[in-house]
Every structure is written in C-alpha cells, then in structure tokens.
Amino acid sequence: MRMGAYSDTGRVRKINEDSFFSYRNENLMGAMVADGMGGHAKGEVASKMATMLIKDHIIRMFDPDMDYVELGEMIRRAFIDANAQIYEYSRHKENSEGMGTTASMAFIFKGKLIVVHVGDSRVYTVKNGEIQQITTDHSLVQELLARGRITSDDAKNHPQKNVITRAIGTDASIKVDVRIVDYNDETVIVSSDGLTNLVSDTQIMEIINECDDLQAGVEELVALANKKGGMDNITCIAFDKREEKEI
C-alpha cells in the first residue's frame, strides 16, 4: 500500500486552516481533507474539530464485518455528528459564529471506493493516464455551471469562485454526499481547493503518474501550487493499494 500526505500554508495566508488525516490497517485505507473557513470565526478550529471528531467516530464504530454500504452510512453519520458539535461550539464560543469547514473523505474497503463529501475539497482517481473527479463541488460556481449560466472557462476565474454552498458547522443540519464506486487499483487523491484552483487536472495526473513514491508526488504538487502563487492553504493526500518499491 502506498500513501503520501502533505499540507502547506501557502505564500499568502498567515495560518494554515486546512486539516487532514490519513488512516490504514489491514481492512481499511483512506484519508480526509478539511478546509476551514471563517477568518476571525476560527476556520482552523472548525477543520481541526472535524478531522478529530470524524476520525474518532470511524475508529470507534468500524467493524470489519460490515459491508461497504454500512461503512458509507457510518461515515455519513460521523459527518452529521461532527456538524452538530461544531455548530453548537460556534453558537457558544466567542468570535466563532459562522465558522465552518469543508470535509472530503475517501476509503478503500472490500473492493470499493467510498467517498463522503461536503464542500469544495475534491476526491480524484488516477489510472492509466486518466484522471476522474469523483466529487461534485458544493459551490456557487458549480451551480452556475450546472444551470448553463457560465462556461467552464468562465468558472476558472469567476469572482465568486470561493463561495461554497455547503459546509460542516455553519448550519444546524447538513446534507452529506456519499458515493460508492468500484475500486480497480486507481490512485486516489484528496485535496483542498488551494491545489485544484491553481494546478490543472492534467498536471495532477501527470505528476502522480510519474511518481513511484506518492509522498514525493504530493510534495511536488504542493510545490507547483506555491510556484503558481500559493494564494491559499494547500493540502494533498494520495494513496493506492499498489506495493511500494523497495529501495
């Protein structure tokens, strides 16, 4: 099994509001990226709370005898419970009103890829020179694209590109997307929009394809985002079931 994970503040922001975790054992392999929002409303606290709460829930509730549908539902419940706790925290903690975070997670389990998702952090798969985006952004720009109001070229530099339509912690209830697809030895990538706003899907695919060492690959992707301006925090995790090459 191969895995690489890297997070960087970028060249403009003073703090890193991204949080992540990666996890693997003999039954389960995956990762989550959370991108906090809120500035004075403590986006970095929201993202750290989300990763901690969701990871703890999964470790506590996971049963290797469950099927992949049950795992997807268990993770969906973890997102909902984390949303409730972060929302309550924001209501009672000074200067925390309106804080929130994206959360995108992918796990390989029993021949399936289970993807659970809120916001505009993304999950991709890469294999054989092809890249596929598994998640759909919960963003204003994505809604305008879906309605045919703007083109994909318009979306790249849209002035409201960073407006998201769903986040964990901003409302009392949350709708969580769950997608389950077959896993066929693809490399899975989970990243914040600090990467995907600056590095194209083609560039992501080419760099990951060329790297036997996924840690080197994700670090190269983050470095490229910084080279292109590093306007936001940048987090990227890549993993697959391929064997690591011995040095």
N, C-alpha and C positions, 0 to 999 in steps of 0.2 A: 504494500500500500504506500502511495506517495502523497505527501502533503506539504504545502508551503503557505505561510501566512505572514503578512507584513502590513503595518499601518504607519502613516506619517502625517505630521501636522500640515505639511504643505508649505508654500512660500509666503502666504499672505496671513492666514489665521494665526492667532497667538496661542490658542489651545486646541487640542485635538478632541472634538466632540464625537468622533467615531469610537465605537467599542466592538469587540468581536470575541468569539470563542471558537475553538476547533475541538473535535472530540472523536476518538476512535477506540474501539475494542474489538473483540473477535466477532461481534454481531453487528456493530453499528459504526458508521463513519460519516462525519459531516461537519458542518460549520454554519455559523451565523454572523452576519454583519448588521450593526445598528448605527444609524447616522442621526445624532441628536440635533434638535432644533430648539431655538428659543433665546439664544444670547443670554441676557440677564435672567431669563426664565430657566436657565440651567439645563440646556440641551445635553451637556456632557453627563449630568446626573441621570437624566432620563435614559440615555443609551446604556450607561453602566448598570442601572437598575434592571433594564430589560434583559440584557445578556445574563446577568446574575440570576434573576428570577426564572427565566425560561430554561437556562441550563440546569438549575437545581431541580426544577419540575421534571425535566426529562430524565435526569439521573435517578430521581426518586420513583418515578412512575413506570419506567421502561421495564418491559417483560419480554425476554427473547422469544416467548411462545406466542406473542401477539402477531397478527398479520399486518401487512403494510397499511391497510385501511385503518385499522385500530391505532397504529402508530401515528398516522396523519391526523386522526381525530384527537389523540392525546396531545400532540404538539399544538394543534389549533386551540385546545383548551388552555395550554400553557400561555399562548399569546393573549387570550382573553383575560386570564387571571392577572397577567403582568399589566395589561392595560388598566384594569380596575385598581390595582395597587398604585400605579404611577399617577393615575388620575386623582385618587384620594390624597396622595402625597402632595400633589401640586395645589390642591384646594386648601391645605392646612399649613403649608410651608411658605414663609415669607419670600416674596420675589420669585415664586415658582409657577404662578398661574400661566397656563397656556403652554407649558413645556411639553415636549413630546419627542418621539424618535421613530424613524423607520425601523423595520426589522425584516430581514430576508434570510431564510434558512434553507439548507438542502441536506438531506441524509440519504445515503445508500443503504438499503435494507432489503434483503431477500429478493434480489434481482430487480428492484425498483428504485427509482429516484423520487423521493418525497420532498416536495418544495412547498414551504409555508411562507407567507409573504404579506407585508403591509408597507406601503410607501413606494419609493423610487430607487432603493438599492436593488441590485439585479442579481439574478442567477442565470448563468450561461452553461451550455455544454459545448465542448470542442472535441472533434474527432475527424480524422482523415481530411484535413484541410477545410473543414466546415465548422462554423460557429452558429449556435442557435440560442436565442434569448428565450428562456423558459418562463420568466415572469413578465407581467404587463405592468408598466409604471402606473401607480395611482397618482396621477399628476394632471394639472390643468392642461398642459401641452398635449398629453396623451389623449385627453378627452376631445380637444380641438381636432387632433388628427383623426380620431375615430369618427367624428362628425363630418369630416371633409372640409373643415373650416380653414385649415392650413395644410401645407405640404410638408413632407419630411425634411426638405431643405429649409423651410421656414422654422421648423421646430428646433433646428440646431442652434440658432441664435435668437430664439424668441425671448423678449424682455421678461416674460413671466415663467421662464424655464424652471425655476426653483420652487414654484408653488405646487405643493403636494396636496392631494385631496383626501388622503387617509394617513393617519399616524397613530402610533400607540401612545396613549396618555393624554391626548387633547380632548377627548370626549368620554362620557361615562360608558358608552358601548362602542364596539368596533367590529367591522366586518373583516374577516381574515380569509384570504385566498389560499386554497390548498390544491395543489396539482400533483398527480402521481403518474409518472411515465416509466416505460421500460428503461432499465439501465444496461447498456451494452458496452461497457468499458470506456465510456467517454471520460474526458477530464472535466470536472465540474468547477466552475468559477463563481464565487460570491463576492460582490464588490459594492462599495459605496459610489455615489454619483461623482465624487471627486476624481475617480478614474474614468468613468464612462462619459463624462461631459467633455473630456479632453483627448482621450485615446479611443480611436475608432474600433469597431468590432473586428475589422480585418487586422488591425495591428495587434489586438489582444490575441486573436487566433494564431497569428504568425509567431509571436513571441512564445506562447505556450507550446506550440508545436515543435519549436526548435530547442526546447529545454528538457533534458532528461531529469534535471534537478528542479523540481517545482518551486523550491524556496528561491533559487536564483531567478526563476521566471517571474514570480510575483514581485520580487525586488526590482527587476528590470522594468516591469510595468509601472510601478510607483515612480521610479526614476524618470521614466518617459513623461508621465503626467506632470511631474515637477519641471521638467525641461520645457514643457508646453505652457508653463505659467504657475502651476500649483496653486490655483486660486481657492481651493477648498481642501479640507482634510481628505486623505486618500487611504483607503483600505482595500486589500485584495487577498483572498484566500483561494487556493486551487488544490484539488485533491482527486485521486482516482484509485482504482484497485490494481493498477499495474505494479509490478515489482520494482523496487529501487535497484539501480545498477550498483554492483559492488565496485569500489574504487581499488 
